[in-house]
Amino acid sequence: MRLATSGVLLNQFNQVLLIQRNDTRTFAEPGGGLEEGELPTDNIAREVREETGIIAQPVRLVSLNYWALPPNGFLAFTFRCLQRGGELQTSAESPRVGFYATRPLPRPMLPINRQRIDHAVKHAGGPVEWWTIPYPLFMRLGRFFLFNGVYRWYDWRRKAQGLPLYQKPPDWEIGVRVVMQNESGAVCWQQTEAGWQLPGGITPPRTTPWDTAVALTHQQTGLTPQLQDVSGIYVMENSSRMVLFFTAVPHPTSSPLAAGNRWLPPTQMPPDSPPTWAVHWGPIIQHAATPGRLTICHHLPDGCFDT
């Protein structure tokens, strides 16, 4: 799955920081694709500075947006950001940069950018929201023109100038885990052949992480989860592997917990679990189980989620 970030930053006049893209010539919030091993929070700070000259600090994740683009889909993380310094400046990717009124937003602007900005401006805190972006025919035709016309022209021009060709960001493997708590606050664990695990697994191609989290949790525990928030984003060091942790409660009409699974207090690890779990899993679960939590982004050693 291809990953990207976008940042919504307002100044003291409630104006939003926007760029005009060099490829589509539409206005958009700054952002870009995640490189291998890069945290979303680091990515958006880098992209904002490269595209606008502004030093930005992401303060909270407000939305996840999935786009069923070929071949494996596209997931965007949108952050509200604060300005910590810098001065406005253009770049090769952003020939126009500035702060613009949010009502009305400047035109031309793609519907998805307008939706992200409107949502982020209104977001005053609370759970992360997620939705799937429509992919109508006119968007398909526009994407075909970009990749087979505009981007090929850019590559030819770079080659003629002796510059390196544009390198696409890597595809990522996205895992999901669900910290599901019952009415007493206990966390659901499933017992597998490899050992104890939180419900979840790997997101298949062209599938949203939240649909995967619901489907796998139901399949593995017999319970239907009601997803409530994203509590953590964990990137495996030096790799293109990411795990999203969702918090959830069982749906009121769910069946009983399937045999072989159990509820445990958030401070307790399953029996016979590896010693490293207390180091890696323990803080993650306790963070997710704490009311009023904020989404965190963190690096972890590759393989720490393997049993």
Legacy VTK file of the C-alpha trace (Angstrom):
# vtk DataFile Version 3.0
C-alpha trace
ASCII
DATASET POLYDATA
POINTS 307 float
0.000 0.000 0.000
1.303 3.483 -0.831
1.323 5.883 2.159
1.307 9.672 2.311
0.635 12.524 4.732
-1.044 15.902 4.493
-0.796 18.801 6.929
-3.405 21.427 7.767
-1.816 24.479 9.388
-3.729 27.634 10.348
-2.188 31.016 11.167
-3.420 33.587 13.689
-5.918 34.911 11.126
-7.482 31.459 10.677
-5.972 31.212 7.208
-4.760 27.821 5.977
-1.334 27.086 4.490
-1.713 25.893 0.889
0.443 25.153 -2.119
-0.446 25.124 -5.786
0.877 21.821 -7.120
3.163 21.881 -10.127
1.556 18.779 -11.700
-2.207 19.358 -11.417
-2.043 23.159 -10.896
-4.664 22.723 -8.179
-4.451 24.082 -4.639
-3.796 21.562 -1.876
-2.486 21.216 1.655
1.251 20.347 1.752
2.249 16.708 2.099
3.857 13.763 0.355
4.752 10.084 0.269
6.390 8.174 3.140
9.912 6.926 2.581
11.100 3.588 3.944
11.136 3.532 7.758
9.789 7.097 8.041
7.258 8.038 10.710
4.184 9.908 9.449
4.930 12.747 11.894
8.482 13.090 10.584
7.243 12.910 7.013
4.723 15.730 7.306
7.239 18.010 9.045
9.739 17.342 6.241
7.209 17.801 3.449
5.823 21.070 4.822
9.301 22.540 5.093
10.379 21.353 1.632
7.226 22.603 -0.087
6.532 25.823 1.820
9.593 26.838 3.882
7.505 26.654 7.071
8.771 24.709 10.095
5.710 22.746 11.212
4.974 20.581 14.231
2.191 17.985 13.878
0.017 18.118 16.994
-2.680 15.515 16.308
-3.856 13.042 13.722
-7.343 13.973 12.551
-8.164 11.550 9.736
-7.205 8.522 7.672
-8.308 8.462 4.020
-8.161 5.391 1.804
-8.163 5.505 -1.971
-8.517 2.243 -3.927
-5.787 3.134 -6.409
-4.055 0.367 -8.358
-2.179 -1.766 -7.667
-2.394 -1.960 -3.848
-4.289 1.109 -2.639
-3.329 4.454 -1.106
-3.654 5.612 2.525
-3.231 9.222 3.673
-2.698 10.513 7.231
-3.934 14.079 7.807
-2.462 16.051 10.713
-3.293 19.384 12.303
-0.031 21.289 12.599
1.394 24.363 14.306
3.991 26.734 12.870
7.287 26.765 14.776
9.267 29.047 12.463
10.411 29.453 8.883
9.323 31.778 6.097
7.159 31.174 3.061
9.060 30.062 -0.012
8.192 28.233 -3.220
9.736 25.032 -4.531
9.860 23.012 -7.723
6.798 21.082 -6.516
4.927 24.159 -5.281
5.229 27.217 -7.581
2.716 29.112 -5.409
2.639 29.058 -1.608
0.650 31.126 0.870
-1.995 31.405 3.558
-5.548 31.489 2.222
-9.025 31.984 3.664
-10.826 28.770 4.569
-14.208 30.160 3.505
-14.221 29.947 0.599
-11.142 27.894 -0.179
-9.327 28.910 -3.369
-10.016 27.223 -6.688
-9.209 24.988 -8.459
-9.016 22.356 -5.705
-9.738 18.640 -5.858
-12.725 17.450 -3.782
-10.566 15.223 -1.556
-8.297 18.133 -0.599
-11.311 20.291 0.171
-12.811 17.504 2.305
-9.586 16.938 4.265
-9.108 20.645 4.949
-12.737 21.239 5.958
-12.637 18.263 8.328
-9.295 19.223 9.869
-10.331 22.848 10.402
-13.462 21.726 12.263
-11.672 19.004 14.236
-11.332 20.256 17.805
-9.911 17.046 19.253
-11.270 13.599 19.951
-11.140 10.379 17.940
-9.492 10.025 14.561
-12.008 9.658 11.729
-11.596 7.530 8.607
-13.333 7.209 5.276
-12.875 5.860 1.748
-12.305 8.339 -1.068
-14.516 7.862 -4.157
-12.677 7.032 -7.373
-15.014 8.211 -10.172
-14.264 8.071 -13.878
-13.007 11.644 -14.159
-10.419 10.934 -11.425
-9.297 7.793 -13.247
-8.892 9.728 -16.492
-7.037 12.527 -14.713
-4.652 10.067 -13.070
-4.031 8.351 -16.414
-3.154 11.712 -17.988
-0.799 12.598 -15.108
1.156 9.345 -15.224
1.251 8.986 -19.011
1.619 12.637 -19.932
2.753 15.073 -17.265
5.054 12.761 -15.291
6.667 11.337 -18.421
7.383 14.904 -19.558
8.932 15.696 -16.174
11.127 12.576 -16.391
12.267 13.501 -19.901
13.139 17.012 -18.742
15.099 15.694 -15.735
16.990 13.285 -17.953
17.829 16.053 -20.432
19.178 18.176 -17.570
21.250 15.306 -16.182
19.125 15.065 -13.058
18.060 11.799 -11.398
14.621 10.526 -12.309
11.833 10.715 -9.758
11.801 7.694 -7.441
8.395 6.539 -6.288
7.941 5.997 -2.537
7.869 2.319 -1.503
4.814 0.176 -1.015
4.206 -0.585 2.659
2.931 -3.665 4.457
0.197 -2.518 6.842
-0.664 -4.567 9.891
-3.599 -3.898 12.196
-4.156 -4.822 15.838
-7.282 -4.226 17.893
-7.210 -3.379 21.590
-10.801 -4.384 22.416
-12.026 -3.833 25.959
-15.146 -5.172 27.635
-17.336 -3.303 30.124
-14.855 -3.946 32.952
-11.875 -2.651 30.942
-10.269 -6.054 30.269
-8.485 -6.543 26.935
-9.290 -9.371 24.514
-6.454 -11.759 23.581
-6.571 -14.643 21.119
-4.501 -17.809 21.372
-2.915 -18.942 18.104
-0.493 -21.690 17.113
2.280 -19.083 17.334
1.202 -17.915 20.801
-0.997 -15.198 22.265
-1.857 -12.208 20.081
-4.125 -9.222 19.974
-6.727 -9.676 17.217
-5.569 -8.495 13.807
-3.182 -9.267 10.997
-1.975 -7.984 7.630
-4.173 -5.736 5.483
-4.776 -7.363 2.051
-4.262 -5.326 -1.149
-7.055 -2.886 -2.047
-8.623 -3.187 1.425
-8.905 -0.533 4.130
-7.124 -1.088 7.462
-10.345 -0.500 9.419
-12.319 -3.056 7.398
-9.459 -5.507 7.905
-9.453 -4.847 11.665
-13.185 -5.573 11.945
-13.125 -8.662 9.708
-10.088 -10.306 11.312
-11.235 -9.594 14.874
-14.616 -11.176 14.176
-12.974 -14.155 12.472
-10.468 -14.716 15.273
-12.580 -14.042 18.379
-16.217 -14.417 17.370
-16.817 -10.832 18.530
-17.824 -7.966 16.249
-15.799 -4.899 17.281
-16.988 -1.320 17.210
-13.834 0.589 16.320
-13.497 3.818 18.280
-10.103 5.395 17.603
-6.542 4.968 16.359
-4.295 4.898 19.425
-0.918 4.209 17.852
1.078 4.103 14.619
4.204 1.977 14.883
6.841 1.786 12.164
9.360 -1.028 12.110
12.907 0.312 11.961
14.631 0.273 8.555
11.658 -1.285 6.796
8.380 -0.487 5.085
6.241 -2.180 7.724
3.673 -0.355 9.827
1.176 -1.463 12.465
-1.961 0.551 13.244
-3.559 -0.010 16.655
-7.316 0.512 16.829
-9.283 0.710 20.061
-12.688 -0.949 20.164
-15.518 -2.328 22.265
-17.623 -5.401 21.437
-20.807 -4.675 19.540
-23.819 -5.101 21.875
-25.214 -7.872 19.647
-21.922 -9.798 19.422
-21.737 -13.495 20.131
-19.803 -14.643 23.222
-16.009 -14.736 23.074
-14.869 -17.833 21.192
-13.190 -20.644 23.107
-9.420 -20.366 23.429
-9.494 -16.574 23.828
-9.554 -14.636 27.073
-10.002 -11.250 28.696
-7.062 -9.882 30.710
-6.510 -6.600 32.579
-4.537 -4.092 30.462
-1.602 -4.351 32.883
-1.362 -8.134 32.537
0.399 -10.059 29.764
-0.908 -13.466 28.632
0.581 -16.588 30.227
3.859 -17.865 28.771
4.320 -14.731 26.672
7.899 -13.843 25.619
9.779 -11.504 28.010
10.089 -8.865 25.263
6.317 -8.413 25.278
6.423 -6.618 28.604
8.807 -4.124 26.980
6.979 -3.571 23.673
3.363 -4.722 23.993
2.785 -3.589 27.577
3.169 0.197 27.053
1.252 0.032 23.756
-1.752 -1.677 25.330
-1.751 0.508 28.429
-1.597 3.621 26.243
-4.512 2.398 24.118
-6.528 1.505 27.221
-6.044 4.918 28.858
-8.995 7.347 28.508
-8.159 10.632 26.814
-5.180 9.121 24.996
-3.552 10.756 21.988
-2.402 8.923 18.889
1.319 8.300 19.054
3.843 7.565 16.306
6.858 5.519 17.291
9.688 3.392 15.864
10.031 -0.180 17.074
12.611 -2.867 16.239
11.610 -4.925 13.226
10.080 -8.219 14.307
8.932 -7.098 17.749
5.331 -8.038 16.866
6.327 -11.516 15.773
5.776 -14.298 18.309
LINES 1 308
307 0 1 2 3 4 5 6 7 8 9 10 11 12 13 14 15 16 17 18 19 20 21 22 23 24 25 26 27 28 29 30 31 32 33 34 35 36 37 38 39 40 41 42 43 44 45 46 47 48 49 50 51 52 53 54 55 56 57 58 59 60 61 62 63 64 65 66 67 68 69 70 71 72 73 74 75 76 77 78 79 80 81 82 83 84 85 86 87 88 89 90 91 92 93 94 95 96 97 98 99 100 101 102 103 104 105 106 107 108 109 110 111 112 113 114 115 116 117 118 119 120 121 122 123 124 125 126 127 128 129 130 131 132 133 134 135 136 137 138 139 140 141 142 143 144 145 146 147 148 149 150 151 152 153 154 155 156 157 158 159 160 161 162 163 164 165 166 167 168 169 170 171 172 173 174 175 176 177 178 179 180 181 182 183 184 185 186 187 188 189 190 191 192 193 194 195 196 197 198 199 200 201 202 203 204 205 206 207 208 209 210 211 212 213 214 215 216 217 218 219 220 221 222 223 224 225 226 227 228 229 230 231 232 233 234 235 236 237 238 239 240 241 242 243 244 245 246 247 248 249 250 251 252 253 254 255 256 257 258 259 260 261 262 263 264 265 266 267 268 269 270 271 272 273 274 275 276 277 278 279 280 281 282 283 284 285 286 287 288 289 290 291 292 293 294 295 296 297 298 299 300 301 302 303 304 305 306
